[in-house]
Amino acid sequence: MRFVWLTVLGGLAVVMVVFTPYMLRTVSTWEAISWLAMLVAAFAGVVVVVRTELLLRRMKRAEDRDVSGT
């Protein structure tokens, strides 16, 4: 399920990057600022999901080692 969220957020970030030049040319300054804030939030979401995935995998490996070592 976590990979689904990563795919969705990554896809959203890529689409936003593609449309960013168009948005910056055609909208007002405040709309451009809000667009860039959403773009940063999308990338931050991807980073959070990836970091969470890595931490969960590390915890799972540590848990598996503890169980097999007893």
WONOR-V279171 format. One record per pair of residues at least 12 apart in sequence whose ideal C-beta (glycine too) atoms are under 8 Angstrom apart, sorted by the first residue. I is the first residue (numbers start at 1). J is the second residue. If there is no record, write none. Layout:
{{I | J} {I | J}}
This chain:
{{2 | 49} {2 | 52} {2 | 53} {2 | 56} {3 | 53} {5 | 49} {6 | 46} {6 | 49} {6 | 50} {6 | 53} {9 | 42} {9 | 45} {9 | 46} {9 | 49} {10 | 46} {12 | 42} {13 | 39} {13 | 42} {13 | 43} {13 | 45} {13 | 46} {16 | 35} {16 | 38} {16 | 39} {16 | 42} {17 | 39} {20 | 35} {20 | 36} {20 | 39} {23 | 35}}
